[in-house]
């Protein structure tokens, strides 16, 4: 086994094909863990961070050379945590991603521990923050053992639960079995929309079409409630760049999936998804606030779910939090946790005291299910 520290973008880009043969665990995969995703993330959000990823190689045998068997997508940055300026070792991750994880080749499940041990030996960090680790991953299984036994002070706590719809059977049977209040609500909203004029829905899956439609998505975002909080798809230049890069990268493989609703030719709602292995990952859903009462977002989501049933998809990961409107479609969730490891520096020890002595008790009171 050999571990390589990936500190330069050129070397990172060379790993694309092998990277995409890896999985986070339990046979699971996610478009948000592909090399295309991380490449777009680095280009849009990488300023201010130093690439510090780890790649684990195994000699496959005489004449076969080395093969990539594990990666830890990491960066180092100097930033404030709980108001304290410190050196942080983090995933290549922010709120635009649904989850992050190590990726491991099948048959090398124990390599998560090798990568963890290596990253803890990296110099200069005050805190390690590994966000939104999926509970069905090799990394999470190892983290559960790490917390009580590691020499470093550690904390593993639940973060998000995203909604997951397993697509089985026929659409008509699924919808007929849906809650009556959902069907009643959709009928009401459909009638309201019908009074406004002609409704159309476009579905775009290629890079050229996606590029042409991105300005419409940004415009809808500017008219959505999210823009008040700076969280719309186009609120920040780096966000615009990121989703444009995703649309291009995944669109070249017809794996971007953009749904756009128009009323009388005016764009009023959209959803931005990416696809892998018959799995759909929802990233953004925004609508024009002017059409809130008409429920344009709900009607668009129904048409999307119907299409996924009718075109043979297996899984619809609705991303984000398990919001009430998503739980009307399914009650299954995918849980995530974050791992915090505190360094032995004075700053690391201070952060440990704050997180365990102050933040932890408050979280137990405010949200006991996540504490």
ZIQUINOR-V709201 format. One record per backbone hydrogen bond with DSSP energy under -0.5 kcal/mol. NH is the residue of the N-H (numbers start at 1). CO is the residue of the C=O. Records with the same first field share a line. If there is no record, write none. Layout:
NH=CO  CO
This chain:
2=57
4=2  55
6=4  53
7=5
12=8
13=9
14=10
15=11  12
16=13
19=15
20=16
21=18
22=19
23=104
24=28
25=28
28=25
33=30
34=31
38=34
39=35
40=36
41=37
42=38
43=39
44=40
45=41
46=42
49=46
50=76
51=49
52=74
53=6
54=72
55=4
56=70
57=2  55
58=67
60=58  65
64=61
65=61
67=58
69=56
70=56
71=103
72=54
74=72
75=90
76=50
77=88
78=48
79=77  86
81=84
84=81
85=83
86=79
88=77  86
89=127
90=75  88
91=129
92=73
93=91
97=94
100=132
103=71
104=23
105=69
108=105
111=108
112=109
113=110
114=110
115=111
116=112
117=113
118=114
119=115
120=116
121=117  118
122=119
126=87
127=87
128=341
129=89
130=128  339
131=129
133=337
134=132
135=335
137=134
138=24
139=24
141=137
142=138
143=139
144=140
145=141  142
146=142
147=143
149=145  146
150=146
153=342
155=340
157=338
158=370
159=336
162=334
163=319
164=332
165=316
166=164
167=165  314
168=166
174=170
175=171
176=172
177=173
178=175
183=179
184=180
185=181
186=182
187=183
188=184
189=185
190=186
191=187
192=188
193=189
194=190
195=191  192
196=193
197=193
200=262
202=260
204=258
207=251
210=206
211=207
212=208
213=209
214=210
216=213
217=213
218=214
219=215
220=216
221=217
222=218
223=219  220
224=221
227=224
228=225
229=226
230=227
231=226
235=232
240=236
241=237
242=238
243=239
244=240
245=241
246=242
247=243
248=244
249=245
250=246
251=246  247
252=248
253=250
254=251
255=250
256=205
257=273
258=204
259=257  271
260=202
261=269
262=200
263=266
264=198
266=263
267=265
268=261
269=261
270=286
271=259
272=284
273=257  271
274=281
275=255
276=279
279=276
280=315
281=274
282=280  317
283=272
284=272
286=270
288=268
289=223
291=288
292=289
295=291  292
296=291
299=295
300=296
301=297
302=298
303=299
304=300
305=301
306=302
307=303
308=304
309=305
310=306
311=307
312=309
313=308
314=278
315=278
316=165
317=280  315
318=163  316
319=163
322=161
323=321
326=323
327=323
328=324
329=326
330=326
334=162
335=333
336=160
337=133
338=157
339=130
340=155  338
341=128
342=153
343=126
349=345
350=346
351=347
352=348
353=349
354=350
355=351
356=352
357=353
358=354
359=354
360=355
362=358
363=359
364=360
365=361
366=362
367=363
370=367
371=367
